Each structure stands twice: as C-alpha cells, then as structure tokens.
C-alpha cells in the first residue's frame, strides 16, 4: 500500500530505485514525453530517469483542471511505460519547484551526473541554467529536439517586416513537404482563398473517439479535484489520449476521417460544434506524445495517396511547420522583454465573462463555453472572437495572455505568448503581425451561425440592441487611427470611419463608452 497521497498507482507500478546505485540520471519534463527524440544513448544505456511533479508549477497559475489532469496523467503513464521497458525510474512529488527538488537530489547524491533537455518555457529553462551554474560539470543540458526548426538560425530575422510566410517557404524547402522539385505542389505556396467557407447546415462531421480513463488517470482526477478545486474550468468528462499509443490513434483518426474536409472549413464556427474538422493534435504535439514531423508525414502520405485534397493538406501542414515553428522562433528571439509589451496601453482587467461564460453575446458565450468545459477552441474563435473582443474593450493584453495560458490545454508560454501578444492583440507593436486583428460583427456573421441566436441584432449598428462588435470595432479604428494610418493594408478603414456623418460617429463613441464602462471585469 502506497503511503504517498494520490500516488498509489505510481508506487504500484514503479519500484523505487536506489539513487546511490546510479551514476547517470536524465530529468524528463512533462512536455518531453518521447524517448525517440532524446540522444540514442538514453535508450541504449537505460540511465535513471527522474520525473518531478511540482505543486509550485501547478499552482503558479489557475491552470484548467483538465489541463492539470492531462499533464500529470500523461507524465505518469509515460513514467510507468519507461519502468516497464527496464529503466530505473525515480518519480518524485514536491511542493517546491523543479530546481529545488533537483538541487536536493544532487546535494544528497554527489556522485550523480544529471542530463536535461533544454526546457521550452523560459522560467523552467532559467531554473535549469541555475542548476547548471551551481553544479557545473555534473550537469549537461541537451538541445530540445521536439521542434523541426533550429531557432538559432532564424531568431535574428525576427523584426517588423519578417513574416511567417517567408519562414514557411524556407521550411517547405527544407522539409520537402508538398514540393515539386524547387516549386510548391500545385504552383501556389498557400491556398487560403479556398479555405474560408462557412459550415453548411447539413454536413457530416465525424465524431472523435473518447479515451476511457484508467486507474492512473482516475487517481490524478481525484488529486486535482482535492487540491485545485478553485482553478479554472471543469474536470468532469475527461477523455483525452494520455499515452503515445492513444495519441497515435487520434492522429490516424484525424488523417482518415477529417483531414480532407479540414481546409475548406478551417475558419468556420458553428453553435455547438467546437472542433468541426480540426485535429486537436496540438495538445499531443506540445507535450511530446506526437512529434510534428510524424504528423506532417502522415498528412503528406494522405495527399500522395489521393485521400486528402491539396488545400486541406497545405493548410494543415502550414499550421505546423509554418505557424507553430515560427512562433517558437519568435519566442526565442523576443523573450523575456516581450512579456511586458502593451502597444496600445490598455490596462483594464479581463472581463468576467472569460471566467463564467455568462453574457448576452451569443458568439462570446459559444467561444468561452468549450474553453471552460474542455480547455479548447480552434484558432478562429481564439483570434477573431476572444482576442478581438479583448482589444475592442481595452483589456490589458497581458491579462488575456495569462488567461489563454492557463485556460487552454495546448498552451505553453512559448506558443501562447506569441499568438496573443504578438498576433491577436498587436501588443508587440507589429513585430509578429502586419496589422491589428480586429473585426466587426459582419465577420463573425459571415463565418458562423452565432448571430442568428443572439440577443443583439447584427443589423443594428449602434444603441443598446446593436451587436457590440459593430460599434466597438469602429470606435477602435477611430481611437487607434494613427496605427491604422501607418499601415498600408488597413489605412482605408480610417478613411471609411471619417466618411461617416457626425451623428453616427457620436453614436459609435457613446455606445462604445457605455458598453466598455458597464462591462463587468474580473478582479
């Protein structure tokens, strides 16, 4: 019987090793769960593997309950699999940070050499550097192999004007995905124009298989329910893949059943349909259960076999080797100063509805609902609804970034910060994005069915009955006119606002001021 609370399954499956017998140890973080991308000697020599559950890390933000369940359950399953493969495994739970726990181990075991793969997140990497400095020759930090691009080769290019498209084309050439010699397959680098269809009313969307929870996951659920009850999100109904075998099943399921339709409807939104034809594979790539290369290989194979159309495969691969890799390079180039960027100077707290989902705005309630329930929504709700609304209501982008970080299951700082502070809120002033990504209600109406079931009218432009996005958008254009006038792609919007008559301008400003001032904020 295990004497460690909520660790009985670990203690049942893993025999506690004698640390004094080990000369080499490898510390594996919760987002590095695949030995195929560690140096070959790790598999060959089977050194001591160290896993640490850090309550300090889990409590540093009010992380979604299902995110905590996923992180711990997948790490526990991986540790058990390693033990069953013949590795000695030391599985440690601590109230402290990784740095503190590792320091204690190294101080007690002065014969031990420790190997670590460079962390993807800045703060954990800083902890690694401090350990390296303290124990010097006993520590070796291995490059992170869970990405495709070498960030050091690109990060000096990160500056206003260097866009993802340039990087993406380099990555296509380097990887060979969808290439016909030196030219892109089909003659075009991307097929966005074909990928902006609204979801038809009658369309068959394949369901995603659920993964039944086992005793390991059930114990983690009990742990999170008991110790993190005040955290964001719901815990009931957890059904994610938590092992590599299960994640591979999800990958194959997506390739076979949803990839072909992914492209045309990748920007679509619909009431009650949170995933549509999206893959949700970022959850599994971002903790190592899947590698981006094998995911793209599968997509390429589907195209070669004639099982998925070009615009769908290109759009999907671009999200991985283009956007996912690019934001990681941006993160490496911009940290840590980018954490404090706030180009527009917005300082209002996050609206309460991001926590509760309670609002008369149907689009907002529909986009917050799946985040509270499952820690997920696809990229258009994230960018064009949730982030858009934050900017239009003068919300501090750093607060929004934090909400995305703790609210989404696939969010780690290296990926969420560039997407929120760089892309969706323009907080970095235009380093990552070419223009502020704001839009009025017409865009949401075009890409969804949300407006049909809303208390507000998409046809009304100002006043209490009008869709708030309508007047908030024009108010934003007016207030941030200098930014738009400097941008060749968006300066015409200022001209359109200026052509409105004085009465309409006044109504826009008054409606916006009233809405923003009456918006309940989370304190």
N, C-alpha and C positions, 0 to 999 in steps of 0.2 A: 504494500500500500504506500503510495506516494505521500510524503509529508509536506510537499510544496503545493500551496493552494493553486488550483486550476492548471496544474502541470502533470496530472496523473497519467495522461496519455503519453507524454514525452518520457516520463520516468518508466513507464511500462514497456515502451518500445526501444529505448536507448539505454544501454548500460553505461553508467557514469565512468569515464576514463580516469586513470591515474595521471594527473598532469605532470608529475615528476618523471614519468617514463617518456615524455615527448620532447623531442629536440626542435622540431619544426611545427608551427601551427599556422593555419590560414583563417583569418577572420572574414566571415561572409556576411555582408549586409542584406537587408530584406529585399533589395532590388537587384540582387546579383545571383539569382537562384537558377543557375545553369552551369555546371562544371565544364561543358563543352567550350566555353569561352574563357576559361582560366588556362594558364600555361599547362602544357601536356604533363609536366612532372607531377602536378597535383593528382591526376588520376593514376599515374604510374606508381608514385611513392605512398599514396594514401596517408598524408600527414594528419595531424589532429585538426579537426575543423571546429571553429568556435562560432557559435551563434549567440546573439545577445538580444533579449527583449528589454528595451529601455522605456520605463514608465515616464521618465523625464521627456523623452522624444514624443511618446504618445499623448502626453498632456500639454505639450508646448503650444498646441492649437486645439480648438474643439473639433478634432477630426471626426468626420462622419463615422457613425458606429459601424456601418458595413465596411467602410474602408479599413478600420482597425481590425475587424474580423478577417477581412481578406488578407491583409498584410501578415497578421500573425498566423493564420491558418495555413497559408501557402508556405511560409517560412518553416513552420513546424512539420508540415508534410515533407518538405524538401530535406530537412534535417534527418527525419526518420528514414527516408529513402537512402540518404548517404550512409547512415548507420547500417542499413540492411545490405548496402554494397560493400561493406567491410571497412569503412572509415571509422576511426575513433571520433566521437562527437561529444563536445562539451557544450551543452545547451544551458545558458545562464539567463536568469531573470533578475533585473535590478531596478531599484527606484532611481538610479543615477543615469548619467549619460554614458554612451559607449566609451568615451575617453576615460571616464573614471573607472569603469569596470575593467577595461583592458589594462589600465595602469596598475590596478591591484593585482591582476594576474601576472603581469610582467615583473612586478616587485617581488612577488612570492616565488616565482619560477625564474630565477636569474640565469638559468641555462637555456631558456626558450628563445628561439628566433621566430619572429612574427611577420607574416606576409599579409598584405592588404591590397585589394584592388581600389584604385582611386574612386572615391565616392562621387556620385553625380551631383549631389547637392552641396552647396558652398559651406554651410555650417558644419556638416559632418566631415567634409574634407579638411576644414580648419582644425577639427579635433584630431584627424589623422596626422596633420603636419606637426601639431604639438607633441603627439606621442613620438613621432619620428625624431623630433629635435631632442626629446628627453632621453630616449633610449638608443639613439644614433645607430650603430652598426647592427643592432639586433632587429631592426625594422627595415623591411623593404616594401615600397609601395609600387604596385604593378599598374600599368596603364589600363584604363577602362576599355574593355573590348565589347561592350554591349551596344556600340554605335557603329555606323558604317564610315562616317567621315572622320578624318583626323582634324579636330578643331583647330589645332595649332597652325595648320596650313591655310586656314581661311579667316581666322578671327581678326587679323589685321585689316581685312577688307570691310569689316562691319563699320558702316558710316552712312550718312544720308546719301541716297542715290544708288547704293548697292542693294539690289533687291533679290528676293528669293528666286526669281526666275533665272537670274544669271547662275546662281549656285545650283539650281535644279538641273540646268542643262549640263553643267560640269559633272554632276552626279550621274546623269543618264549616260554620258560618255564613259565615265569611269566604270560603272556597273554593267553597262551593256543592255540594260532593261529597255525594251521597246525601241531598239535601234536597228536600222537597216544600213549597215556599214557605218558611215560617219553621219548619216542623216536620221532624223526621227522616223519611226514607223508611221506610215500614213502621210508623211510630209509636214505634219504640224507638231509642235512641242507640247501643246495642250489643247484640250477640247472643251473648255469651259462653256462655250456658246451652246453646246449640246447638252449641258448638264444643269439646266435651270428650269426644269419642268415642275409644275405644280402636281401634287399627287392626285391622280384620278379618284373619283368617288368609289368606283368599283375596281379594285386591283387586289390581287392575291399577294399578301405579304407573309412569307414563311415564318413560322414561329421559331424561336431559339430554344434549343433543348435546355432543360433545367438540370442542374447537378445536385443530386441528393446529398445532404450533409451527413458526414460520418461522425464517429465518436470524437475524433480530433477536433473537427470544426464545432461540434456541439459544445465542447468544453471551452473553446475560445469564445463562443457566443455567450456562455454563462459568465466568463471573465469580463467581457466588455459590458454586459448588462449590469454587473455588480459594481464595476469600478469607473465606468464612463457614462453613467446614465444621463448626465447633464450635457453630453456632447450633441452635436448637430445630427439630424437625420434619424431615420427609422432603422430598426435592426431586424424586424420580422421579415420572413420571406427570403433570406439569404440563399442564393442558388448559383453562385459563381463557380467557375472552374478553379480549383486550388492546387492542382498538380500539373506537371508538364503534359502528361498523357491526356488529361481532361482539356487542357488548353489547345493541344493539337487537334482534338476532336472539334472544338469550336472553330478553329482555323479552317479545317476541311469542310465543316458545315457551311461556313460563310462562302468559301470559294465555290462550292457546289450549288448552293441554293440562293445566294443573294448578290454575289459579285456582278453578274450580268446586268442586273437592274440598278446597281448602285449608282452609276454615273448620272443617268437622266434625272434621278430624284434625290441626289445627294444634298441639295439645298432646300428640299421641300419640308414643310412642317404640317402636322395634322393633329387634331384633337384626339387624345387617347392613343396615339401612335408615336411612341417615343424613340424607337430605334429605326423604323422603316427598313431600308436596305443597308444601313450602316453595319460595320463589323463588330464594334466594341472591343477590338483586339488590342487597342492601346493599353487597356488595363493589364493585359498579359505581356505585352512587349515592355512596358515600363517597369516591371519587376523581374524581368529576365526569363519568365517561363517560355516566352517565344522570343526569337531573335528577328530583327527587322529583315535580315537577308532571307531567311526561310519563308517569311510571309510574302515578300516580293517575288521570290522564286515560284511560289505556288500560284500567284496571280499571273506571272508570265507564262507558266505552263498552261493555265486555263485559256489564255489568249491563243497560244500556239496550237492548242487542241481544238480551237473554234468554239469553246464553251463560254466565252465572255467577250463582249464587244469591246472595241478599242477604246472608245471614250470612257467606259467604265474602268477598264484596267489602268489606263493612263491616269485618270483622276485618283484612283486608289493608290497607285504607286507614288504619285506626286505627293500625296499626304504624308507618305513615309520617308522616301529618300529626299524629297524636297522640303516640305514644311517641318517635319519632325526633326530632321537633321539640322536644318537651318536655324531653328530656334535654339537648339543646343549650342551651336557655334556662337550665336548672338549672346547667349547667357555667359559663355566663357569669356567673350570679349568685353562685356558690359559690367560684369559684377566686380565689386559689390555696390558701386555708386548708383546703379540703375534702380536699386530697391527704393530709393527716396525720390525718384523722378515724379513730377506732378506738373506737367507743362501748363495746364490751364489754371492751376492753383486752386482747384476745388477742395473744399475742406468739410463738406457735410458728411454726417455719419451714414452708414449703409441703411437704406430703407428697411423697415421692419418686415416687409413682405418677403424679403430674401430668406428670412428665417421661418416665417409662418406660411407663406404661400397665399395668404389671405388678401385679396384685392378684387375690385370690380373689373379690373382689366383682364379679360379672358386670356390674352396672349401671355401675360406675365404669370398668371396662376398656372397655366399649362406648362410653361417653361421652368417654373420653380418646382412644381409638383414632382417630376421624376428625379430631380436633384435631392429633394428631401427623402423620397422613397428609396431610390437606388443609387444615388451619387452619380447620375449620368444624364446627359443630354448631348445631342450631336452638335457639330460646330456652328450651325446657323443659329439655333437658339442661344448659344453662348455668345456669339459675336453680334448678331443683328437684333436680338431682343434684350437679353440680360445686360450685356455690356453697353449697348446703345442706350437703354433706359438709365443706366448709371450715369453716363456722361450727360444726357439731356437733363437730368435732375441735379447736376452739380455735385455728385457724390465723389468723395475722395477716392481716386483710383487705387490707392494702396489698400484701402479697406475692401474694395471689390476683389483685388488680387488675393487678399487673405481669405476671403470667402470662397473663391474658386479653389484655393489651395486645400482648405480643409473639407470642402464640400464634395469634390469630385474624386472618384476612386482612381482615376488615371492621372491625377495631378501630383506632380513633384515640382519643386521650385524651378528646376531647370527648364521645364516645359510650360508651366502655368505663368510664370512671371513674364517671359517674352510675349506670350499670347495676350495677356491682359494689359500690362504696362506698355508694351511695345506696339502690339497690333490693335487691340479692340478699343482702348481708351486714348491712344495717342499721347500717353503720359511722358514718353521719352522725346517728344517734340518732332518726330518724323524720322528717327533713325531706322526703325523697322518698317513702318507703314508709310505709304506715299501721301495719305490723306486721313483725316479723322473718319472712322467708320460709324457715321450716324445716318439715320434714315427716319422718314415719317411713317405714318400708318399705311400708306399705299404699298410700301414694300412688303410689309407683313401680310397685308391683304392679298397681294399678288402671289406670295409663296406659301400661303396657308389657308385653312378654313376658320381660323380663330375669330375673325371679325364677325362672322355670322351669328355667333353665340355670345357676343359681348354686350354688356350693359351700355357701353358707349357706342356712338354712331361714327363709323368710318367716314360718312359723308359730311358730317359736321366738322367745320374747321376750327372753330373757337367756341368758348362757352362751356357750361357745366355738362352738357350732353355730348360734347365732341370727344373724339378719340384723343387722349392726351398726347400721343405721339405726334399728332398733326401740328399742334401749336408749339409743343416743346421743341420740335425739330427746327421750325423757322426762328424761334427765339434763340436757339443755339447758333444758328447761322448768323443772326444779327449780332449777338454778343461776341462771337469769335470771328468776326468778319476779316480781321487782319490775317488770321491764319489761312482762311479760305482764299483771300485775295492773292496771297503769296503762292498759292498752289494752282498751277495751270489746269489741273484736272477738275478743280472744284470752284474756281472763282465765279463761274456763271451763276452759282446758287446765290451769291450775294447780290448779283445784278437782278435776279428774279425777285428776291425779297424787296429790293429797293423800288421795284416797279409796282409793288402793292400800294393801294391808297392808304392815306394816313389813318383812316378809321380801322382798316383791317390790321395794320401794324400795331395800333393801340390795343386792339382786342387780343392779338397774339401775345403781347407783352403782359397784359393784365391776366389773361388766362394762365399763362406760364407762372407768373409770380404767385398767383393764388394756389395753383396746384403744388408747386415746389414748397411753399411755406406751410401748406396743410399736410404734406406727406409725413407720415409717422416714420421716425427714424429709430434704429436700434442703438441703444446706448449701453 
